[in-house]
Amino acid sequence: MNNVSQAEQELAEWRERAIAFEQEIQKAVIGQARVIRLATICIFARGHVMIEGDVGVGKTTLLRAVSRALGGDFARVEGTVDMMPSDILYHTYLGDDGRPRVEASELLRLAKTLPVFFFNEINRARPQVHSLLLRLMAERSVTAFNQLVRFPYLQVFADRNMVEREETFELPAAARDRFFMEISMQAPTDPEARRKLVFDSAFQDVDALLERVKPGTVDYRRIGHVARTIQETVKASATLQNYVLGLWRGLTEPASVGISLPDVDVTTLVKGGASPRGLATLARAARVRAWLEGRDYLTPDDIKDVFFEVMAHRIFVDPIHALRGDEPVKQLCHAVFDATPVP
Amino acid sequence: MRVAFSIILAFLWALPAAADDLRVTIHSARPFGYFVGDLIRAHVEILAPGDVTLSASSLPHPGPLGVSLDLRDVSVRVKAEGAHKRWDVDLVYQNFYVALDVRNIEIPSFELRFGDGTVTVPAWKVGVSPLREIAPAKQERPEDYLRPDTPMVFADEAPPKFLTLLFAILSSLVLAAVARDRAWPPFHQRRARIFSALAHRLAAQTRGGADASVLSLAFKSMHRAIDLANGASLLADDLPGFLSRRPEFASLKPSFDRFFSASRSSFFAVEGAPPADYSLAELLDFARALARRERAR
C-alpha cells in the first residue's frame, strides 16, 4: 500500500515535470502543442519517433529543443543515398602522419549519455543503413570494434521528407512498424503563430531560440524508470480492454462491424498490420497520455487521442488504395471509432 | 381613345362663339374628308358662370336632322373651372349625303338654355367627298382580286407539352417541399425522439428497482441514445463538437459533463462500481431534460 502511494506521488511529481518539459519546448516551437504532446508521450513511453512533414516546418528545431530539455547529448546524421552503415558507427580520417585512422563515430562516443539520436531524411538512406538503425532501435545496442555497445537511454527520432521521390528508399513495412509513432508535423494554423514565425526575427535564429529552452528540465536517466512506473500504475478496466478489442476487430474485419466507406471495398481494404505489437504499443501510448491528463486509469479518449499516430503506419492497405496516401486508413480509423460503442 | 384623339386634333380647328358672358367653342377632328356613312364627332365647350345650369331639355335630341344627316348621340359633362363651370357637350353626327363631288354640308345650329338666357351654337360646315372606284389591274382569275388569306399558323406542340410537364414536375416538387416543411401527410411522421423513448424506458426501469446493475445498464442505454443522436459513437472529449452540432442541447452542458464524468469513473476508474454520487433518478432527470430539448427543436 505504501509502495503504491509512493509511486503515485512520484508519478504526480513527474507529471508536473513533464508538463514543464512541454512548456519549455513551446518556448522554441510555437503553434505545435499537439506535436509536442505526442513527442512527450513518446519520450515517456520510451518509443522511437518518425516525424514527417514539409520542409521548413520546424522538425529539426523541435528535436533539438527536446534534446536540450532532456539534457544529455544530441547526435545527428543526415541520410544520403551513398551512406553505408559504417558511416554511422565509424569516423575515418587521415592522421597527422598521413595514415588512415578509424575511430568511433559521434554516436558511439556518446552512447552512454545519448537520449536523442536524430536521423534526418531517413528515406534518403539505403536499406543497409535502415537495417542497422532497426537493430539500434529494437535492441538499443550495436556491434562495433568487435564489441557490443549499449545505448541505455537512446531514443531515435527520424524525419522523413515526403516532398521528393527521387533517390529515396521507402521504408519497408517492418521498419515502419518499429517506430512507436509517426507524427505528422504541419505549419501551425494559428494566425498569430504564423505571424511570429515569419516576422519575429527571434524565430529565425535557431541557436538563439534554443537558448530559451531550459536544459535538463527532465533527467533523461530517470525516464526509463518513470516509463515503467507509468505502465505499471495506469489501469485498464475490463470495459476498456473490451473496447480496444472491439477497435481491433473493426480494423481487421471492418465489414463485420458494419463499416462501409465511400469508394472503398472494406472487405479487401486491409491487407496486413494492426498486429498485437501495434495494439500493445497503442495501450502503452494511451497509458502515458492518461498519466499526462492526471489519471491513473485509461479511458477511450486516451485511446482515440493517440490512435492515428500509433496505428495508421502499422495498417497496410491494398496497393490499389496506396496511391491515395493515408486517406483510406484515416477514413477507416474514423469509421472504426464511430462504429465502436463506448462503454 | 378615339374621342381623345379627336379632341387633341380639335385645336387645329375650332369655332368660337360668344353670347353675353357665355363662351362657346366647337371642336372637331377635321373639317373635311368625310364619306357617306362616316361619323362626325364634335365637341362643344361652353364656359358659363358658376351659378347657371344647362337645361337638359334644350339639348338636341338624337334623330334625323335632315334628309342626309342624323344626330346619333349627345352627352354632357360638367367641370368646375375657378368661378366658372365648363360644360362639354359631345355630339356624334352621321353623314348620309352621297356626294358626287367635293362640297360642304352644313351642321345646323341649335340653341342651349342656361338658366334664363340662351346661347346659340352656330351652324358649321364640314367637307364631304365622293366615293370613287379605283380600277384595279386586270386579273385573269377572279379570286386574284381578293387579298390572300392570312397564312395558317402551325403551332409546334412539343415545347408547350414539355413546359407543361416541366412545370408539373416543379410544382409537385415544390408542393412536396412545402408539405415536408409543414409536416402535411405523408410527412407528418415526427423525427425519431430518441431521448423521449429513453426517458420512458428509464422510467420503467426505475419502477423495477434501482440496484447497481440497473444503473449500469441505464448508463449504457444513455450512451447508446447519445451515440444515436450524434450519428456515431461519442466519447467524452468529443462532447464540445457534438454540442456545437446540436446547439439545442448546449444548455445542458453541465449535465452532460456530470454524466460523462460519472460514466468514466464507473466503467474505467473503478471497475464495476456504480458512481457514488450519481443516482438513477438523476439520470432519469437528465434524460427528461434531453427529451424536452429534443421536442423544442
Interface residues (C-beta under 8 A of the other chain):
Chain A: K235 S237 A238 T239 L240 R295 Y297 L298 T299 P300 D301 K304 D305 F337 D338 A339 T340 P341 V342 P343
Chain B: F219 K220 H223 R224 D227 G231 A232 S233 L234 L235 A236 D237 S263 R264 F267 F268 A269 E271
